[in-house]
Amino acid sequence: MVPLILIGAAVLGACLVFGYSSFVVGFVLMAAGVLGLITFMATPGMVRRPGEREVVIDERHYIGDHDDHRRYR
């Protein structure tokens, strides 16, 4: 609802400044649509799908002939 009010205010303001014509109304609506599309495409999604943005928390490498992480017999 708020974006529609802001678009209406932009159209009204442009009509007050440049005069009312269908060109002014169409141009402002087109500019608002393009700006809204760019903003929508730039926002990252909130839903994380499996396999996206995984983080490796801990990775260990054991080098040598003996394994320190096992029990000695």
Steps between C-alpha positions, in 0.01 A plus 500: 500500500779741589681459164178585316459817706862597428455438126181709505682781682781487242250522213315788667824687568620454144165622368517809722855580385483409130128538436240230459532294184484134418869509411599620848277244672627215280863600535483523881315166524756337271790644702342379825452152351859476382628623837279247680620218276865588558440515875318167498771327299777640724355365826623156601245230568413407855446129429820297513491190287711194581851539369499879483751702694637212703782575739779266603528543876793273579739300288780289645793337326711232668847475356748224589521128558303488822145606573475719808126493496478122563557311823834333542489123553 
